[in-house]
Amino acid sequence: MEKERRRWYKKGINVTVIAIVVIVLGAGVIFASSQSIDNDALITYGFFKKQLDQLKTYIDSKINELDSKISKVSNASQNSTDVIQLQKQLSNLNLEVEKLRKQVSDLEAKLKVQAQGQGQAKSEFALTKGYEIVKVPKGKVIVFDASTEFILRVGKATATVPKGASLIDLTAAKDIGNNQQISKNHLVLIVKNDGRGFKAIDDVWVIVNGGYKIK
């Protein structure tokens, strides 16, 4: 009876070890293919990160289960060769798990650097809370972030846009090209963050909804 019980313990433990090792190795493949993650793949990384968090929890629970089974076998036979072999397998498995955790940590660090880089790029612009009045001193240039709207209220200003680009005058339903004068009280839309804005010919007051910077 005792011999039969030990045989089933050993069978269950071996199956558990094989299952965990297969999962860990599979996760290693996922991480190997994820090392080239770029800024456009953050959503994909987020998906894998969620799956790997679940995987780590599962692995930890299986290791605890394996420890428990080894203890039971140890109680049945203190000098069992099977126990020694299983303990060795557990040690090797722990090494694999540590590699997995390190890969997760490395990717989290990379993601943090990417997020900080994006935050710095966005911080170049002052962001309004709805429509706000902004003064642009004479001779200064104001540049807008993508999707920003503005209305020129006081003063004279001419558009500053890259070659081939324009500001969109929504009120007049027309484009405003480089060096063209901007009409007062017209709603103007910036569709792209590529340096589009205007130069203040004299002191200008403008209503802005979105991101801007004055230089």
LUMDRENZA-244824 format. One line per field, with one value per atom (N, C-alpha, C): residue number from 1; chain; atom name; x, y, z. Coordinates in pm, 1 decimal, decimal comma. Example, Ala and Ser with C-alpha at 12.3 -4.5 7.8 and 13.67 -1.06 7.14 Angstrom:
nr <- c(1  1  1  2  2  2)
kette <- c(A  A  A  A  A  A)
atom <- c(N  CA  C  N  CA  C)
c1 <- c(1319,0  1230,0  1320,0  1285,0  1367,0  1290,0)
c2 <- c(-569,0  -450,0  -330,0  -225,0  -106,0  3,0)
c3 <- c(780,0  780,0  780,0  708,0  714,0  787,0)
//
This chain:
nr <- c(1  1  1  2  2  2  3  3  3  4  4  4  5  5  5  6  6  6  7  7  7  8  8  8  9  9  9  10  10  10  11  11  11  12  12  12  13  13  13  14  14  14  15  15  15  16  16  16  17  17  17  18  18  18  19  19  19  20  20  20  21  21  21  22  22  22  23  23  23  24  24  24  25  25  25  26  26  26  27  27  27  28  28  28  29  29  29  30  30  30  31  31  31  32  32  32  33  33  33  34  34  34  35  35  35  36  36  36  37  37  37  38  38  38  39  39  39  40  40  40  41  41  41  42  42  42  43  43  43  44  44  44  45  45  45  46  46  46  47  47  47  48  48  48  49  49  49  50  50  50  51  51  51  52  52  52  53  53  53  54  54  54  55  55  55  56  56  56  57  57  57  58  58  58  59  59  59  60  60  60  61  61  61  62  62  62  63  63  63  64  64  64  65  65  65  66  66  66  67  67  67  68  68  68  69  69  69  70  70  70  71  71  71  72  72  72  73  73  73  74  74  74  75  75  75  76  76  76  77  77  77  78  78  78  79  79  79  80  80  80  81  81  81  82  82  82  83  83  83  84  84  84  85  85  85  86  86  86  87  87  87  88  88  88  89  89  89  90  90  90  91  91  91  92  92  92  93  93  93  94  94  94  95  95  95  96  96  96  97  97  97  98  98  98  99  99  99  100  100  100  101  101  101  102  102  102  103  103  103  104  104  104  105  105  105  106  106  106  107  107  107  108  108  108  109  109  109  110  110  110  111  111  111  112  112  112  113  113  113  114  114  114  115  115  115  116  116  116  117  117  117  118  118  118  119  119  119  120  120  120  121  121  121  122  122  122  123  123  123  124  124  124  125  125  125  126  126  126  127  127  127  128  128  128  129  129  129  130  130  130  131  131  131  132  132  132  133  133  133  134  134  134  135  135  135  136  136  136  137  137  137  138  138  138  139  139  139  140  140  140  141  141  141  142  142  142  143  143  143  144  144  144  145  145  145  146  146  146  147  147  147  148  148  148  149  149  149  150  150  150  151  151  151  152  152  152  153  153  153  154  154  154  155  155  155  156  156  156  157  157  157  158  158  158  159  159  159  160  160  160  161  161  161  162  162  162  163  163  163  164  164  164  165  165  165  166  166  166  167  167  167  168  168  168  169  169  169  170  170  170  171  171  171  172  172  172  173  173  173  174  174  174  175  175  175  176  176  176  177  177  177  178  178  178  179  179  179  180  180  180  181  181  181  182  182  182  183  183  183  184  184  184  185  185  185  186  186  186  187  187  187  188  188  188  189  189  189  190  190  190  191  191  191  192  192  192  193  193  193  194  194  194  195  195  195  196  196  196  197  197  197  198  198  198  199  199  199  200  200  200  201  201  201  202  202  202  203  203  203  204  204  204  205  205  205  206  206  206  207  207  207  208  208  208  209  209  209  210  210  210  211  211  211  212  212  212  213  213  213  214  214  214  215  215  215)
kette <- c(A  A  A  A  A  A  A  A  A  A  A  A  A  A  A  A  A  A  A  A  A  A  A  A  A  A  A  A  A  A  A  A  A  A  A  A  A  A  A  A  A  A  A  A  A  A  A  A  A  A  A  A  A  A  A  A  A  A  A  A  A  A  A  A  A  A  A  A  A  A  A  A  A  A  A  A  A  A  A  A  A  A  A  A  A  A  A  A  A  A  A  A  A  A  A  A  A  A  A  A  A  A  A  A  A  A  A  A  A  A  A  A  A  A  A  A  A  A  A  A  A  A  A  A  A  A  A  A  A  A  A  A  A  A  A  A  A  A  A  A  A  A  A  A  A  A  A  A  A  A  A  A  A  A  A  A  A  A  A  A  A  A  A  A  A  A  A  A  A  A  A  A  A  A  A  A  A  A  A  A  A  A  A  A  A  A  A  A  A  A  A  A  A  A  A  A  A  A  A  A  A  A  A  A  A  A  A  A  A  A  A  A  A  A  A  A  A  A  A  A  A  A  A  A  A  A  A  A  A  A  A  A  A  A  A  A  A  A  A  A  A  A  A  A  A  A  A  A  A  A  A  A  A  A  A  A  A  A  A  A  A  A  A  A  A  A  A  A  A  A  A  A  A  A  A  A  A  A  A  A  A  A  A  A  A  A  A  A  A  A  A  A  A  A  A  A  A  A  A  A  A  A  A  A  A  A  A  A  A  A  A  A  A  A  A  A  A  A  A  A  A  A  A  A  A  A  A  A  A  A  A  A  A  A  A  A  A  A  A  A  A  A  A  A  A  A  A  A  A  A  A  A  A  A  A  A  A  A  A  A  A  A  A  A  A  A  A  A  A  A  A  A  A  A  A  A  A  A  A  A  A  A  A  A  A  A  A  A  A  A  A  A  A  A  A  A  A  A  A  A  A  A  A  A  A  A  A  A  A  A  A  A  A  A  A  A  A  A  A  A  A  A  A  A  A  A  A  A  A  A  A  A  A  A  A  A  A  A  A  A  A  A  A  A  A  A  A  A  A  A  A  A  A  A  A  A  A  A  A  A  A  A  A  A  A  A  A  A  A  A  A  A  A  A  A  A  A  A  A  A  A  A  A  A  A  A  A  A  A  A  A  A  A  A  A  A  A  A  A  A  A  A  A  A  A  A  A  A  A  A  A  A  A  A  A  A  A  A  A  A  A  A  A  A  A  A  A  A  A  A  A  A  A  A  A  A  A  A  A  A  A  A  A  A  A  A  A  A  A  A  A  A  A  A  A  A  A  A  A  A  A  A  A  A  A  A  A  A  A  A  A  A  A  A  A  A  A  A  A  A  A  A  A  A  A  A  A  A  A  A  A  A  A  A  A  A  A  A  A  A  A  A  A  A  A  A  A  A  A  A  A  A  A  A  A  A  A  A  A  A  A  A  A  A  A  A  A  A  A  A  A  A  A  A  A  A  A  A  A  A  A  A  A  A  A)
atom <- c(N  CA  C  N  CA  C  N  CA  C  N  CA  C  N  CA  C  N  CA  C  N  CA  C  N  CA  C  N  CA  C  N  CA  C  N  CA  C  N  CA  C  N  CA  C  N  CA  C  N  CA  C  N  CA  C  N  CA  C  N  CA  C  N  CA  C  N  CA  C  N  CA  C  N  CA  C  N  CA  C  N  CA  C  N  CA  C  N  CA  C  N  CA  C  N  CA  C  N  CA  C  N  CA  C  N  CA  C  N  CA  C  N  CA  C  N  CA  C  N  CA  C  N  CA  C  N  CA  C  N  CA  C  N  CA  C  N  CA  C  N  CA  C  N  CA  C  N  CA  C  N  CA  C  N  CA  C  N  CA  C  N  CA  C  N  CA  C  N  CA  C  N  CA  C  N  CA  C  N  CA  C  N  CA  C  N  CA  C  N  CA  C  N  CA  C  N  CA  C  N  CA  C  N  CA  C  N  CA  C  N  CA  C  N  CA  C  N  CA  C  N  CA  C  N  CA  C  N  CA  C  N  CA  C  N  CA  C  N  CA  C  N  CA  C  N  CA  C  N  CA  C  N  CA  C  N  CA  C  N  CA  C  N  CA  C  N  CA  C  N  CA  C  N  CA  C  N  CA  C  N  CA  C  N  CA  C  N  CA  C  N  CA  C  N  CA  C  N  CA  C  N  CA  C  N  CA  C  N  CA  C  N  CA  C  N  CA  C  N  CA  C  N  CA  C  N  CA  C  N  CA  C  N  CA  C  N  CA  C  N  CA  C  N  CA  C  N  CA  C  N  CA  C  N  CA  C  N  CA  C  N  CA  C  N  CA  C  N  CA  C  N  CA  C  N  CA  C  N  CA  C  N  CA  C  N  CA  C  N  CA  C  N  CA  C  N  CA  C  N  CA  C  N  CA  C  N  CA  C  N  CA  C  N  CA  C  N  CA  C  N  CA  C  N  CA  C  N  CA  C  N  CA  C  N  CA  C  N  CA  C  N  CA  C  N  CA  C  N  CA  C  N  CA  C  N  CA  C  N  CA  C  N  CA  C  N  CA  C  N  CA  C  N  CA  C  N  CA  C  N  CA  C  N  CA  C  N  CA  C  N  CA  C  N  CA  C  N  CA  C  N  CA  C  N  CA  C  N  CA  C  N  CA  C  N  CA  C  N  CA  C  N  CA  C  N  CA  C  N  CA  C  N  CA  C  N  CA  C  N  CA  C  N  CA  C  N  CA  C  N  CA  C  N  CA  C  N  CA  C  N  CA  C  N  CA  C  N  CA  C  N  CA  C  N  CA  C  N  CA  C  N  CA  C  N  CA  C  N  CA  C  N  CA  C  N  CA  C  N  CA  C  N  CA  C  N  CA  C  N  CA  C  N  CA  C  N  CA  C  N  CA  C  N  CA  C  N  CA  C  N  CA  C  N  CA  C  N  CA  C  N  CA  C  N  CA  C  N  CA  C  N  CA  C  N  CA  C  N  CA  C  N  CA  C  N  CA  C  N  CA  C  N  CA  C  N  CA  C  N  CA  C  N  CA  C  N  CA  C  N  CA  C  N  CA  C  N  CA  C  N  CA  C  N  CA  C  N  CA  C  N  CA  C  N  CA  C  N  CA  C  N  CA  C  N  CA  C  N  CA  C  N  CA  C  N  CA  C  N  CA  C  N  CA  C  N  CA  C  N  CA  C)
c1 <- c(83,7  0,0  87,4  185,7  277,7  354,5  397,0  472,2  386,9  259,0  168,1  144,4  131,5  108,9  227,1  348,8  470,4  480,4  437,1  443,0  353,8  234,9  145,2  196,4  260,1  319,8  424,7  511,1  620,1  564,4  460,3  399,3  342,4  273,8  214,9  320,4  429,5  536,5  605,1  633,3  700,9  616,3  485,9  396,6  399,0  398,5  401,5  529,6  643,7  773,2  776,8  732,1  733,1  644,5  526,4  433,7  493,4  555,6  612,4  729,4  815,3  932,1  888,2  785,1  734,7  683,2  610,1  555,5  667,8  767,0  878,9  954,6  980,4  1052,0  970,5  839,2  753,8  757,3  757,2  765,8  898,7  1001,9  1134,3  1134,1  1060,3  1050,0  978,7  871,2  796,7  887,0  964,0  1051,3  1161,4  1213,0  1319,2  1268,8  1143,7  1088,4  1045,8  1039,1  993,5  1107,9  1230,6  1343,0  1356,3  1289,7  1298,5  1177,4  1108,4  989,9  1027,5  947,6  973,2  855,7  860,0  758,3  619,3  608,7  479,0  422,5  494,6  450,1  415,7  385,8  360,2  232,6  132,0  8,1  33,3  111,0  144,9  221,8  315,1  388,9  294,7  199,0  104,5  27,5  -9,7  -81,1  6,8  133,5  223,9  254,3  266,2  297,1  186,8  61,2  -50,7  -46,8  -19,2  -12,4  102,0  215,3  332,0  315,1  242,8  212,5  130,2  32,8  -48,0  37,3  129,7  218,3  306,2  360,1  445,7  368,0  244,6  161,8  136,7  110,6  85,8  210,8  326,0  450,6  478,8  460,0  484,6  394,5  268,6  177,2  218,4  266,5  308,9  436,9  524,6  647,1  612,1  519,5  476,0  412,4  335,1  272,5  378,5  480,8  588,8  665,2  691,2  758,7  679,6  548,3  463,0  469,4  468,0  472,5  608,0  713,3  846,4  856,3  795,9  797,8  725,3  614,4  539,8  620,2  686,7  769,8  887,0  942,7  1054,6  1013,0  892,9  843,5  826,2  790,9  772,0  904,8  1006,7  1136,3  1246,6  1313,6  1414,2  1533,1  1563,2  1681,9  1646,2  1527,9  1482,5  1563,3  1607,9  1680,3  1588,5  1459,8  1362,7  1355,1  1362,1  1354,6  1472,3  1590,4  1710,7  1698,9  1649,0  1633,7  1530,6  1421,4  1318,7  1367,0  1446,1  1501,8  1595,8  1669,3  1757,8  1675,9  1566,3  1478,7  1420,5  1384,1  1328,7  1431,7  1555,0  1662,1  1681,7  1681,9  1696,0  1577,8  1459,8  1340,5  1345,1  1394,3  1407,3  1498,9  1604,7  1695,8  1623,0  1540,5  1463,6  1366,3  1301,9  1206,5  1276,4  1395,9  1471,3  1507,9  1541,1  1570,3  1446,7  1331,6  1206,9  1179,0  1197,0  1171,5  1265,6  1390,3  1486,3  1444,1  1394,3  1348,7  1230,3  1139,4  1025,8  1075,7  1171,9  1226,8  1294,0  1367,8  1436,4  1336,3  1227,9  1127,4  1051,9  1027,1  961,2  1047,4  1179,7  1272,2  1271,2  1268,7  1265,8  1137,4  1025,6  897,8  897,6  959,5  965,3  1043,9  1155,8  1237,6  1157,9  1084,2  1003,6  895,9  830,9  724,4  780,1  898,3  960,9  995,9  1044,3  1079,6  959,0  846,0  724,6  675,3  689,4  647,0  727,6  858,3  943,0  903,1  869,8  830,4  702,6  606,4  481,1  498,2  592,7  611,0  667,3  709,6  757,9  644,7  522,3  407,8  337,5  295,7  206,2  65,8  -7,0  -141,3  -247,1  -345,0  -453,2  -560,8  -640,1  -755,7  -879,2  -908,6  -1013,8  -958,6  -1042,8  -999,5  -939,9  -815,5  -747,0  -686,8  -677,8  -619,6  -468,9  -393,1  -247,1  -193,1  -93,1  -28,8  98,3  114,8  236,7  304,0  418,5  484,7  527,7  538,8  580,0  713,2  718,8  839,3  855,9  773,2  781,1  698,7  735,2  661,8  595,0  470,3  400,5  380,6  413,8  401,1  299,5  215,3  105,6  124,8  68,5  66,5  -45,6  -41,1  -145,2  -282,0  -384,5  -525,2  -556,8  -467,1  -491,5  -574,9  -663,2  -743,0  -704,7  -711,5  -686,4  -769,2  -790,9  -862,8  -781,6  -741,3  -668,2  -767,0  -740,8  -834,3  -779,9  -652,7  -595,6  -457,7  -426,5  -296,0  -292,2  -171,9  -152,7  -52,8  -79,1  8,2  8,7  123,5  134,1  170,7  117,4  137,3  282,9  328,8  460,5  438,1  454,3  428,7  538,9  564,0  663,7  620,6  713,1  685,4  579,0  478,9  373,0  262,5  277,6  177,5  96,3  -2,5  -86,6  -162,0  -218,3  -314,5  -452,8  -549,4  -684,6  -775,8  -821,0  -916,5  -1056,2  -1109,2  -1239,5  -1352,8  -1336,2  -1441,6  -1458,0  -1344,2  -1348,2  -1341,8  -1322,4  -1311,8  -1201,4  -1081,4  -968,3  -838,3  -732,8  -599,6  -527,1  -439,0  -354,8  -211,2  -148,6  -12,2  91,7  218,0  327,4  330,8  351,8  361,0  229,6  120,1  -9,6  -67,5  -138,0  -194,4  -313,3  -323,6  -431,9  -545,1  -665,0  -782,0  -822,5  -866,7  -913,9  -1049,2  -1068,2  -1195,1  -1232,2  -1133,0  -1155,6  -1101,5  -1176,4  -1130,0  -1033,5  -910,4  -806,0  -764,9  -746,6  -711,5  -570,0  -496,1  -363,4  -378,7  -345,7  -370,1  -246,5  -128,3  -6,6  97,7  169,7  277,3  406,1  423,1  543,8  595,8  567,0  616,0  516,2  391,4  290,2  250,4  237,9  199,7  193,2  229,7  233,2  334,8  373,7  464,6  384,9  408,6  338,1  405,1  332,8  385,2  387,3  290,0  289,7  236,6  217,5  167,5  32,7  24,8  -93,4  -158,1  -291,0  -367,4  -446,7  -431,5  -494,4  -561,4  -676,4  -743,8  -697,8  -649,1  -590,3  -663,0  -688,0  -741,5  -652,5  -559,0  -466,0  -325,9  -226,0  -87,3  -15,8  72,3  146,0  279,3  369,7  494,0  535,8  588,5  629,2  781,0  837,7  982,6  1026,5)
c2 <- c(-120,7  0,0  126,2  125,6  240,0  258,2  145,7  150,4  208,2  169,8  219,8  370,3  415,0  558,1  640,7  590,8  662,2  667,6  559,3  556,8  665,4  685,5  788,4  928,6  944,9  1075,8  1111,9  1011,3  1036,0  1070,7  1000,4  1026,0  1167,2  1207,9  1341,3  1449,6  1426,6  1526,7  1541,1  1428,3  1434,8  1509,0  1483,1  1554,1  1703,4  1738,7  1880,5  1947,0  1880,2  1934,3  1957,2  1858,3  1869,4  1985,3  1997,6  2104,4  2241,2  2258,6  2389,8  2422,2  2325,0  2349,4  2388,9  2321,2  2355,6  2498,1  2538,1  2674,2  2776,8  2749,9  2843,1  2858,1  2745,3  2752,5  2827,5  2806,5  2880,0  3028,5  3066,1  3207,3  3265,2  3184,2  3230,7  3266,2  3188,4  3218,3  3349,8  3371,9  3497,0  3615,7  3604,8  3715,2  3736,3  3625,8  3639,4  3717,3  3693,9  3764,4  3905,4  3937,5  4068,7  4165,2  4119,9  4206,7  4323,7  4315,8  4423,7  4516,2  4516,6  4600,3  4746,4  4817,7  4959,2  5040,3  5171,7  5259,2  5228,3  5169,5  5140,4  5008,7  4935,9  4802,9  4798,6  4914,7  4916,6  4841,8  4848,9  4777,0  4627,3  4582,8  4441,1  4398,7  4481,3  4449,2  4440,5  4533,7  4531,5  4400,9  4350,4  4222,5  4110,8  4103,9  3999,9  4015,5  4139,8  4163,0  4106,4  4124,4  4071,8  3920,0  3860,0  3714,2  3660,4  3728,8  3681,4  3698,4  3802,9  3816,9  3697,9  3658,7  3541,4  3415,1  3408,8  3293,1  3280,8  3394,1  3390,6  3341,1  3387,7  3343,4  3193,2  3146,5  3002,9  2921,9  2969,2  2896,6  2889,9  3003,7  3005,9  2905,5  2898,0  2804,6  2660,1  2632,4  2496,4  2458,8  2555,6  2527,1  2493,6  2569,3  2539,6  2401,4  2368,9  2236,6  2127,9  2154,8  2058,5  2039,7  2149,4  2140,8  2053,8  2072,9  1996,0  1846,8  1813,1  1672,3  1610,3  1688,4  1636,7  1608,7  1696,6  1675,6  1547,4  1521,0  1398,6  1274,5  1281,5  1168,0  1152,5  1263,0  1258,9  1192,8  1221,2  1160,6  1010,4  969,0  825,5  751,7  819,0  753,5  858,6  872,4  975,8  958,7  838,6  812,5  783,0  820,0  787,0  860,5  785,0  845,4  935,4  898,7  979,9  1120,8  1132,2  1263,2  1349,2  1291,3  1365,5  1415,2  1327,3  1366,4  1477,3  1466,3  1568,8  1702,6  1698,0  1821,1  1887,7  1806,5  1859,7  1924,9  1856,3  1913,7  2046,8  2052,6  2175,1  2288,0  2254,2  2354,1  2410,0  2320,7  2364,4  2450,3  2410,7  2485,9  2625,7  2635,6  2766,3  2858,8  2802,3  2881,5  2935,2  2848,9  2891,9  3002,6  2988,5  3089,5  3223,0  3218,6  3341,7  3409,8  3330,7  3388,9  3459,2  3394,0  3452,2  3583,9  3585,8  3707,1  3819,9  3784,5  3886,4  3945,6  3859,4  3908,3  4002,7  3968,6  4056,5  4190,9  4186,0  4308,6  4394,7  4331,7  4405,9  4475,9  4404,2  4464,4  4576,6  4561,1  4667,4  4792,7  4773,6  4887,0  4955,9  4875,7  4932,6  5010,2  4955,0  5022,1  5155,0  5158,2  5280,6  5388,3  5349,1  5444,9  5500,5  5413,3  5458,1  5555,4  5523,3  5609,7  5745,7  5746,4  5872,2  5954,7  5887,0  5957,2  6023,3  5952,2  6010,0  6126,1  6110,7  6218,3  6344,5  6330,8  6446,5  6516,0  6436,3  6496,4  6577,4  6525,2  6596,1  6717,7  6713,4  6821,9  6947,2  6939,4  7057,4  7158,7  7111,2  7198,3  7228,6  7355,1  7390,4  7350,7  7285,9  7237,6  7324,8  7368,4  7448,6  7358,4  7415,1  7344,1  7403,9  7352,4  7412,0  7533,0  7630,1  7750,7  7850,8  7892,1  7988,7  8100,2  8219,0  8334,1  8334,3  8345,7  8343,8  8467,7  8530,1  8645,7  8600,2  8645,9  8618,6  8753,6  8781,8  8911,7  8935,0  9059,2  9098,8  9032,1  8975,7  8912,3  8766,2  8718,0  8579,1  8487,8  8360,5  8260,2  8162,5  8132,7  8030,8  7907,5  7792,1  7664,8  7579,3  7510,5  7435,6  7284,4  7212,9  7066,9  7021,4  6894,8  6839,6  6848,0  6873,0  6880,3  7004,3  7100,5  7225,2  7320,7  7396,6  7499,4  7635,0  7738,1  7872,5  7975,7  8090,0  8202,7  8328,9  8396,9  8522,5  8633,0  8700,2  8801,4  8943,3  8964,1  9098,8  9091,3  9188,3  9194,0  9133,5  9138,3  9086,5  8971,7  8866,9  8749,8  8685,2  8625,1  8552,3  8406,9  8319,3  8175,0  8134,6  8042,3  7980,0  7829,9  7774,3  7631,5  7571,3  7439,5  7373,9  7376,8  7352,1  7351,1  7245,7  7287,7  7196,8  7181,0  7243,8  7232,1  7361,3  7361,5  7480,4  7473,0  7586,3  7590,3  7581,8  7524,4  7512,0  7615,1  7710,8  7810,7  7749,4  7701,0  7634,7  7732,6  7857,0  7956,9  7991,2  8009,7  8046,5  7925,7  7806,8  7682,5  7693,5  7732,8  7743,6  7715,5  7695,2  7674,6  7808,0  7814,9  7932,8  7889,1  7938,3  7899,0  7978,4  7941,9  8009,1  8158,1  8241,4  8387,8  8456,5  8382,1  8444,9  8497,3  8607,5  8669,0  8587,9  8579,3  8504,4  8601,0  8565,8  8651,0  8646,1  8759,6  8766,4  8697,2  8641,0  8578,8  8457,7  8400,6  8277,6  8159,1  8049,2  7927,4  7853,5  7832,1  7768,3  7637,0  7533,4  7400,2  7361,9  7302,9  7246,1  7094,4  7034,9  6890,7  6806,4  6869,0  6790,6  6866,9  6795,4  6855,4  6852,4  6953,1  6960,0  7102,9  7185,2  7322,9  7425,4  7387,4  7481,0  7579,8  7704,9  7808,7  7942,4  8050,0  8182,2  8271,5  8377,2  8477,2  8603,1  8659,2  8780,2  8903,2  8974,4  9095,8  9209,0  9209,8  9296,6  9213,3  9273,3  9195,5  9132,5  9001,9  8927,5  8860,4  8861,5  8784,9  8679,7  8555,1  8445,4  8350,6  8295,3  8194,2  8057,0  7974,2  7844,8  7732,4  7625,9  7503,1  7387,1  7348,2  7240,6  7272,0  7227,7  7246,4  7351,8  7426,3  7530,2  7557,4  7620,6  7671,2  7796,7  7893,4  8021,0  8027,7  8064,9  8073,1  8196,2)
c3 <- c(0,0  0,0  0,0  87,3  96,8  -32,7  -92,7  -217,9  -329,2  -332,7  -435,1  -418,2  -292,8  -266,3  -311,5  -284,4  -325,0  -477,2  -544,5  -691,1  -750,4  -691,8  -742,7  -711,1  -593,3  -560,8  -663,6  -694,2  -788,8  -927,0  -969,6  -1099,8  -1105,1  -1000,0  -995,8  -996,0  -922,5  -916,4  -1050,8  -1115,5  -1245,5  -1347,7  -1347,9  -1440,4  -1411,6  -1284,1  -1246,3  -1292,4  -1272,3  -1312,7  -1462,5  -1538,3  -1685,1  -1730,5  -1670,3  -1710,2  -1685,0  -1567,8  -1533,9  -1624,0  -1648,3  -1734,0  -1873,6  -1928,0  -2061,4  -2063,6  -1959,6  -1952,9  -1946,0  -1862,5  -1847,3  -1976,8  -2044,4  -2171,4  -2275,4  -2275,5  -2368,9  -2341,7  -2215,2  -2179,5  -2221,5  -2212,8  -2256,5  -2402,5  -2484,7  -2628,1  -2649,4  -2572,9  -2584,0  -2553,9  -2446,8  -2408,6  -2510,4  -2564,4  -2663,9  -2783,4  -2822,8  -2937,5  -2902,3  -2773,7  -2730,4  -2704,7  -2718,4  -2686,0  -2782,0  -2899,2  -2996,4  -2988,7  -2874,8  -2859,7  -2882,1  -2963,1  -2985,8  -2933,9  -2957,4  -2901,2  -2952,7  -3072,4  -3130,4  -3081,1  -2993,6  -2950,8  -2803,4  -2742,2  -2599,3  -2563,4  -2650,9  -2622,4  -2625,4  -2722,7  -2730,6  -2606,4  -2563,4  -2441,9  -2322,6  -2314,9  -2203,5  -2198,8  -2316,5  -2321,7  -2268,0  -2318,3  -2272,6  -2123,6  -2077,5  -1936,5  -1847,9  -1888,0  -1811,3  -1807,1  -1924,9  -1930,8  -1846,7  -1848,0  -1773,7  -1623,1  -1582,6  -1440,2  -1391,7  -1472,8  -1438,2  -1437,5  -1532,9  -1542,2  -1418,7  -1372,6  -1253,0  -1131,1  -1117,9  -1006,1  -1013,8  -1135,0  -1154,3  -1120,7  -1166,1  -1140,6  -990,9  -921,8  -777,4  -705,2  -746,9  -681,4  -707,3  -830,5  -863,0  -788,3  -770,5  -694,1  -549,8  -492,9  -355,9  -348,2  -449,6  -454,2  -465,4  -546,1  -563,1  -432,8  -363,1  -232,4  -136,3  -137,1  -47,1  -78,6  -205,1  -245,0  -212,4  -229,9  -196,0  -46,0  33,8  178,7  216,6  149,2  178,0  142,2  24,9  -14,7  81,1  126,5  220,7  351,1  397,9  521,0  505,0  382,2  358,1  350,7  299,2  286,1  290,8  403,3  421,9  329,3  288,6  206,0  60,5  20,0  -114,3  -220,4  -319,4  -432,4  -511,8  -516,4  -589,2  -532,7  -401,0  -336,4  -378,7  -381,5  -419,9  -563,8  -652,3  -792,5  -808,3  -733,8  -742,8  -687,2  -582,4  -527,1  -627,1  -700,9  -804,2  -916,0  -954,5  -1055,9  -1010,3  -883,9  -828,2  -831,1  -799,5  -802,3  -942,9  -1042,9  -1181,6  -1225,1  -1179,0  -1212,4  -1152,5  -1031,9  -967,4  -1047,3  -1104,3  -1187,3  -1311,0  -1373,0  -1489,6  -1453,1  -1337,0  -1292,9  -1268,7  -1210,7  -1185,9  -1317,2  -1419,4  -1551,4  -1606,1  -1589,2  -1636,1  -1565,5  -1434,3  -1357,6  -1397,9  -1428,2  -1472,1  -1606,3  -1697,3  -1827,2  -1811,3  -1720,1  -1692,6  -1640,7  -1547,4  -1490,2  -1595,9  -1687,2  -1793,9  -1885,4  -1919,7  -2006,8  -1936,5  -1806,6  -1731,5  -1729,0  -1713,6  -1713,9  -1849,5  -1957,4  -2091,5  -2114,5  -2068,0  -2082,7  -2007,9  -1888,8  -1809,0  -1881,5  -1943,4  -2019,0  -2136,3  -2206,6  -2319,4  -2275,0  -2162,6  -2111,8  -2072,1  -2008,5  -1969,7  -2091,6  -2197,8  -2321,2  -2384,3  -2383,7  -2439,7  -2354,9  -2221,9  -2132,6  -2154,2  -2178,4  -2202,0  -2331,1  -2434,0  -2561,1  -2544,9  -2469,3  -2450,6  -2359,7  -2267,2  -2171,6  -2236,7  -2365,5  -2435,6  -2452,9  -2454,2  -2474,8  -2342,7  -2329,0  -2218,6  -2261,0  -2172,7  -2206,4  -2138,8  -2216,3  -2160,2  -2101,9  -2013,5  -1960,0  -2027,7  -2145,2  -2225,1  -2299,6  -2327,2  -2399,0  -2300,2  -2326,2  -2240,0  -2324,5  -2265,0  -2333,5  -2312,0  -2421,2  -2416,3  -2487,1  -2424,9  -2488,2  -2559,8  -2684,0  -2760,1  -2788,2  -2725,3  -2743,2  -2888,3  -2924,2  -3058,9  -3096,4  -3216,7  -3267,4  -3226,6  -3133,5  -3089,3  -3181,0  -3177,0  -3254,8  -3158,4  -3182,1  -3103,4  -3191,8  -3137,3  -3208,6  -3134,2  -3208,7  -3147,8  -3162,0  -3065,5  -3070,1  -3163,0  -3203,2  -3290,5  -3224,1  -3304,0  -3261,2  -3178,4  -3174,7  -3101,7  -3186,2  -3119,0  -3184,3  -3127,6  -3210,3  -3157,5  -3232,9  -3165,2  -3223,9  -3196,9  -3301,5  -3287,0  -3248,9  -3136,4  -3087,6  -3105,2  -3068,6  -3074,5  -3138,0  -3226,3  -3287,1  -3425,6  -3484,6  -3619,8  -3614,6  -3692,2  -3692,7  -3829,9  -3864,8  -3992,4  -3964,4  -4045,6  -4024,8  -4047,4  -3965,8  -3984,2  -3991,6  -4111,2  -4131,6  -4217,9  -4205,5  -4290,7  -4437,3  -4526,0  -4669,3  -4702,1  -4775,8  -4815,3  -4712,4  -4594,5  -4487,7  -4479,0  -4390,5  -4373,3  -4241,7  -4202,2  -4092,8  -4155,4  -4083,2  -4138,3  -4072,9  -4152,3  -4106,0  -4117,3  -4005,0  -4007,1  -4034,4  -3990,2  -4010,5  -4158,0  -4225,7  -4367,9  -4459,4  -4402,3  -4480,1  -4584,8  -4538,6  -4631,4  -4556,5  -4632,2  -4575,3  -4562,8  -4460,8  -4442,3  -4464,1  -4570,2  -4602,4  -4525,7  -4543,8  -4473,8  -4508,1  -4404,1  -4413,9  -4448,6  -4457,9  -4481,9  -4350,3  -4359,4  -4239,5  -4188,0  -4055,4  -3992,1  -3958,5  -3995,6  -3971,3  -3824,2  -3773,4  -3635,2  -3621,1  -3502,4  -3464,2  -3550,4  -3619,1  -3695,2  -3615,2  -3615,4  -3547,5  -3639,6  -3589,9  -3670,6  -3604,7  -3686,4  -3636,6  -3678,9  -3584,1  -3612,0  -3617,6  -3731,2  -3746,1  -3716,0  -3713,4  -3695,6  -3616,0  -3530,5  -3451,6  -3533,4  -3616,1  -3699,5  -3711,9  -3609,3  -3609,5  -3659,0  -3676,3  -3725,6  -3616,2  -3656,3  -3561,8  -3630,5  -3559,5  -3622,5  -3552,5  -3624,4  -3570,1  -3538,0  -3418,8  -3376,5  -3438,3  -3523,3  -3584,3  -3481,1  -3392,0  -3273,9  -3157,9  -3043,0  -2929,5  -2966,1  -2945,5  -2987,6  -2866,6  -2867,0  -2768,9  -2845,7  -2804,4  -2877,0  -2777,3  -2816,9  -2735,8  -2785,4  -2693,0  -2731,3  -2658,3  -2730,1  -2671,3  -2714,2  -2625,2  -2658,9  -2608,9  -2685,8  -2644,2  -2728,4  -2662,0  -2733,8  -2663,3  -2736,1  -2677,3  -2751,8  -2677,4  -2734,0  -2737,0  -2850,2  -2861,5  -2939,0)
//
